[in-house]
């Protein structure tokens, strides 16, 4: 049995990108180009946090965490509603849903995957910014 394709490879295949160019990345994180929103957030944070004071870091952490929570709740509602639509299409004689072929389902699932990546990136930066804010305020100690 063939090894399942990664999300990146499958996406690139659908977009017509050469499979050799879409091979798994073996570079170190410092050399790796940014391909995701969470990666971009992490990169921006790594470059900015040293110039931010504890109050700014705490504020960034709070806003990002609140947005991630809100996005998670909305994604839960949307995916539950989609599940109900799919279930209704499955029991109905006539299928009227908007996701009737693999390309439509693929696009939907990629969008959902990207949303979860954004949420993970928001929480990653929120957590670390609040931790560094506490360290800068002297409430915890930074260790390498």
Rosetta silent file (secondary structure, phi, psi, omega in degrees, C-alpha in Angstrom):
SEQUENCE: XXXXXXXXXXXXXXXXXXXXXXXXXXXXXXXXXXXXXXXXXXXXXXXXXXXXXXXXXXXXXXXXXXXXXXXXXXXXXXXXXXXXXXXXXXXXXXXXXXXXXXXXXXXXXXXXXXXXXXXXXXXXXXXXXXXXXXXXXXXXXXXX
SCORE:     score description
SCORE:     0.000 S_00000001
   1 L     0.000  137.079  179.497    0.000    0.000    0.000 S_00000001
   2 L   -70.226  149.411  175.678    1.275    3.474   -0.882 S_00000001
   3 L   -68.283  134.674  178.794    2.140    5.954    1.852 S_00000001
   4 L   -61.257  145.249  178.918   -0.652    8.567    2.224 S_00000001
   5 L   -75.930  146.000  175.388    0.212   11.959    0.768 S_00000001
   6 L   -70.453  163.282  178.300    0.770   14.875    3.116 S_00000001
   7 H   -57.840  -43.155 -179.055   -1.687   17.775    3.114 S_00000001
   8 H   -63.207  -45.029 -179.582    0.917   19.962    1.392 S_00000001
   9 H   -64.082  -41.854  179.460    1.626   17.371   -1.289 S_00000001
  10 H   -65.158  -43.907  177.843   -2.086   16.801   -1.929 S_00000001
  11 H   -61.080  -45.892  179.541   -2.771   20.531   -2.110 S_00000001
  12 H   -64.257  -36.582  177.724    0.154   21.019   -4.484 S_00000001
  13 H   -62.602  -44.327  179.208   -1.011   18.097   -6.622 S_00000001
  14 H   -64.103  -30.771  179.160   -4.452   19.667   -6.956 S_00000001
  15 L   -86.883   -2.607  177.861   -2.793   22.954   -7.903 S_00000001
  16 L    83.480   20.816  179.826   -0.589   21.194  -10.466 S_00000001
  17 L   -82.068  141.426  177.971    2.715   21.663   -8.623 S_00000001
  18 L   -54.972  130.799 -178.257    5.515   19.190   -9.409 S_00000001
  19 L   -62.812  -33.734  178.562    5.528   16.429   -6.772 S_00000001
  20 L   -64.836  -36.558  178.764    9.310   16.556   -6.404 S_00000001
  21 L   -72.380  -21.637 -177.908    9.072   20.238   -5.505 S_00000001
  22 L   -94.068    9.703 -179.259    6.348   19.427   -2.985 S_00000001
  23 L   -59.841  157.785 -179.282    8.480   16.893   -1.067 S_00000001
  24 L   -56.673  142.161 -178.111    8.608   17.162    2.714 S_00000001
  25 L   -78.115  127.544  179.488   10.762   20.010    3.996 S_00000001
  26 L  -113.812   10.557  179.748   14.010   18.905    5.661 S_00000001
  27 L   -77.620  163.868  176.094   15.455   22.346    6.399 S_00000001
  28 L   -76.224  158.212 -178.710   15.930   23.668    9.897 S_00000001
  29 L   -54.884  -35.908 -179.176   13.264   26.036   11.253 S_00000001
  30 L   -67.603  -28.307 -178.412   15.581   29.042   10.827 S_00000001
  31 L   -94.371  -10.908 -172.210   16.079   28.221    7.119 S_00000001
  32 L   -78.449  130.643  173.846   12.497   27.198    6.396 S_00000001
  33 L   -67.473  155.529 -178.983   10.281   29.551    4.419 S_00000001
  34 L   -83.258  125.256 -178.415    6.997   30.450    6.072 S_00000001
  35 L  -119.149   -9.876 -175.954    4.083   28.461    4.615 S_00000001
  36 L  -129.853  161.458  176.312    1.372   28.816    7.239 S_00000001
  37 H   -64.652  -40.722  179.325   -0.334   31.569    9.162 S_00000001
  38 H   -63.956  -36.992  176.351    0.832   30.044   12.425 S_00000001
  39 H   -64.766  -39.501  177.965    4.400   30.062   11.093 S_00000001
  40 H   -66.145  -43.109  177.620    4.069   33.711   10.113 S_00000001
  41 H   -60.578  -44.489  179.892    2.693   34.622   13.532 S_00000001
  42 H   -61.113  -45.033 -179.586    5.545   32.760   15.225 S_00000001
  43 H   -61.810  -46.299  178.081    8.134   34.515   13.036 S_00000001
  44 H   -61.082  -43.018 -179.751    6.670   37.954   13.734 S_00000001
  45 H   -63.797  -43.982 -179.869    6.533   37.240   17.444 S_00000001
  46 H   -58.872  -34.499 -178.678   10.133   35.999   17.547 S_00000001
  47 H   -83.357  -20.542 -172.682   11.287   39.243   15.960 S_00000001
  48 H  -105.102  -28.998 -168.004    9.122   41.568   18.076 S_00000001
  49 H   -62.505  -28.861  179.785    8.853   40.288   21.633 S_00000001
  50 H   -66.075  -22.320 -179.450   12.280   41.557   22.711 S_00000001
  51 H   -97.489    3.465 -177.543   11.186   45.139   22.021 S_00000001
  52 L  -105.339  143.500  176.700    7.903   44.832   23.912 S_00000001
  53 L   -86.522  174.550 -175.769    7.370   45.545   27.583 S_00000001
  54 H   -59.130  -40.242 -178.785    5.410   43.295   29.944 S_00000001
  55 H   -65.457  -42.573  178.679    2.168   45.246   29.544 S_00000001
  56 H   -64.145  -44.685  179.439    2.301   45.079   25.743 S_00000001
  57 H   -62.520  -42.601  178.742    3.087   41.368   25.788 S_00000001
  58 H   -62.838  -41.648  179.311    0.274   40.676   28.228 S_00000001
  59 H   -63.994  -45.737  178.215   -2.150   42.655   26.083 S_00000001
  60 H   -59.308  -46.025 -179.918   -1.113   40.802   22.913 S_00000001
  61 H   -59.872  -43.493 -179.133   -1.502   37.482   24.710 S_00000001
  62 H   -65.372  -43.772 -179.310   -4.959   38.350   25.996 S_00000001
  63 H   -65.469  -45.462 -179.056   -6.247   39.565   22.628 S_00000001
  64 H   -65.103  -40.956  178.651   -4.887   36.568   20.726 S_00000001
  65 H   -63.997  -43.409  179.217   -6.260   34.091   23.269 S_00000001
  66 H   -62.365  -41.878  178.267   -9.700   35.733   23.199 S_00000001
  67 H   -65.841  -39.617  179.244   -9.736   35.655   19.388 S_00000001
  68 H   -64.116  -41.229  178.023   -8.655   32.004   19.336 S_00000001
  69 H   -62.703  -45.846  179.340  -11.449   31.079   21.743 S_00000001
  70 H   -61.889  -44.938  179.503  -13.999   32.958   19.632 S_00000001
  71 H   -62.851  -40.831  179.726  -12.730   31.349   16.412 S_00000001
  72 H   -61.512  -44.055  179.054  -12.838   27.882   18.007 S_00000001
  73 H   -63.064  -43.191  179.736  -16.452   28.358   19.075 S_00000001
  74 H   -66.111  -40.600  178.286  -17.447   29.593   15.624 S_00000001
  75 H   -63.548  -37.630  177.453  -15.630   26.716   13.891 S_00000001
  76 H   -61.680  -45.923  179.954  -17.446   24.279   16.163 S_00000001
  77 H   -63.513  -44.370 -178.332  -20.806   25.794   15.214 S_00000001
  78 H   -65.107  -46.627 -178.174  -19.998   25.827   11.492 S_00000001
  79 H   -67.610  -34.162  176.459  -18.713   22.255   11.376 S_00000001
  80 H   -65.196  -42.176  178.485  -21.713   21.004   13.381 S_00000001
  81 H   -63.760  -41.823  177.308  -24.072   22.741   10.948 S_00000001
  82 H   -62.806  -40.373  178.416  -22.198   21.235    7.991 S_00000001
  83 H   -60.828  -40.601  177.904  -22.437   17.795    9.584 S_00000001
  84 H   -64.764  -41.369  177.732  -26.214   18.237    9.879 S_00000001
  85 H   -61.841  -44.149  179.190  -26.466   19.277    6.223 S_00000001
  86 H   -64.091  -42.737  178.776  -24.466   16.233    5.135 S_00000001
  87 H   -61.765  -43.187  178.621  -26.593   13.949    7.321 S_00000001
  88 H   -64.568  -39.224  176.687  -29.801   15.394    5.853 S_00000001
  89 H   -62.782  -34.731 -178.419  -28.463   14.942    2.322 S_00000001
  90 H   -68.667  -27.979 -178.762  -27.695   11.316    3.185 S_00000001
  91 H  -100.966   -8.274 -179.673  -31.281   10.530    4.182 S_00000001
  92 L   -87.187  148.908  175.856  -32.985   12.645    1.533 S_00000001
  93 L   -67.080  -40.806 -179.340  -33.995   11.289   -1.879 S_00000001
  94 L  -107.895  125.627 -179.918  -32.694   14.406   -3.574 S_00000001
  95 L   -89.695  121.087 -177.026  -29.268   15.706   -2.614 S_00000001
  96 L  -120.160    5.054 -177.332  -29.201   19.505   -2.583 S_00000001
  97 L   -65.727  162.505 -177.893  -26.077   20.259   -0.549 S_00000001
  98 L   -84.654   -3.449 -176.393  -23.308   22.485   -1.827 S_00000001
  99 L  -117.296   73.433 -172.955  -20.602   19.846   -1.460 S_00000001
 100 L   -96.470  -10.668 -179.983  -21.473   17.383   -4.180 S_00000001
 101 L  -138.316  167.980 -173.559  -18.007   16.602   -5.531 S_00000001
 102 H   -63.378  -33.971  179.163  -14.503   16.007   -4.250 S_00000001
 103 H   -64.145  -40.219  178.710  -13.209   19.449   -5.279 S_00000001
 104 H   -67.561  -43.344  178.728  -15.880   21.192   -3.210 S_00000001
 105 H   -66.163  -41.383  178.314  -15.255   18.966   -0.196 S_00000001
 106 H   -57.786  -47.595  179.280  -11.493   19.365   -0.613 S_00000001
 107 H   -61.032  -42.477  178.677  -11.811   23.163   -0.583 S_00000001
 108 H   -62.238  -49.848 -177.811  -14.017   23.087    2.496 S_00000001
 109 H   -65.935  -35.171  175.660  -11.724   20.785    4.434 S_00000001
 110 H   -65.239  -39.946  177.858   -8.633   22.819    3.478 S_00000001
 111 H   -63.096  -42.844  178.573  -10.380   25.978    4.713 S_00000001
 112 H   -63.812  -42.786  178.208  -11.221   24.262    7.997 S_00000001
 113 H   -60.350  -43.256  178.549   -7.633   23.042    8.307 S_00000001
 114 H   -63.539  -37.696  178.379   -6.329   26.574    7.721 S_00000001
 115 H   -63.847  -41.993  177.852   -8.653   27.923   10.395 S_00000001
 116 H   -66.081  -34.324  175.736   -7.336   25.421   12.915 S_00000001
 117 H   -63.233  -42.747  177.868   -3.778   26.395   11.953 S_00000001
 118 H   -62.650  -45.544  179.691   -4.618   30.043   12.637 S_00000001
 119 H   -60.612  -44.071  178.517   -6.191   29.147   15.982 S_00000001
 120 H   -62.380  -41.499  177.968   -3.128   27.101   16.940 S_00000001
 121 H   -64.179  -41.314  177.775   -0.847   29.982   15.951 S_00000001
 122 H   -61.720  -45.652 -179.005   -2.880   32.464   17.954 S_00000001
 123 H   -68.083  -37.246  178.290   -2.774   30.264   21.038 S_00000001
 124 H   -59.724  -51.107 -178.858    0.938   29.551   20.628 S_00000001
 125 H   -70.542  -37.568  178.617    1.849   33.230   20.506 S_00000001
 126 H   -60.941  -47.054 -178.575   -0.728   34.176   23.160 S_00000001
 127 H   -62.573  -48.095 -178.188    0.642   31.632   25.599 S_00000001
 128 H   -68.682  -37.519 -179.579    4.260   32.563   25.065 S_00000001
 129 H   -66.015  -38.341  177.310    3.638   36.314   25.114 S_00000001
 130 H   -68.631  -36.935  178.185    1.833   36.070   28.444 S_00000001
 131 H   -65.266  -44.690  178.641    4.603   33.873   29.861 S_00000001
 132 H   -66.648  -36.160  177.047    7.311   36.316   28.733 S_00000001
 133 H   -60.048  -43.320  177.904    5.249   39.223   30.111 S_00000001
 134 H   -63.858  -39.066  179.118    5.240   37.537   33.511 S_00000001
 135 H   -65.294  -42.579  179.504    8.989   36.982   33.274 S_00000001
 136 H   -67.203  -28.728  178.500    9.617   40.626   32.360 S_00000001
 137 L   -84.089   -0.940  177.179    7.421   41.674   35.265 S_00000001
 138 L    83.079   13.282 -177.559    9.551   39.484   37.558 S_00000001
 139 L   -89.828  -14.208  176.832    6.771   36.977   38.312 S_00000001
 140 L  -149.676  168.624 -177.110    8.582   34.028   36.710 S_00000001
 141 L  -112.667  132.260  177.189   12.082   33.292   35.504 S_00000001
 142 L   -76.540  135.007  174.082   13.083   32.900   31.870 S_00000001
 143 L  -131.448  149.332 -178.568   15.161   29.799   31.106 S_00000001
 144 L   -83.400    0.000    0.000   16.654   28.725   27.830 S_00000001
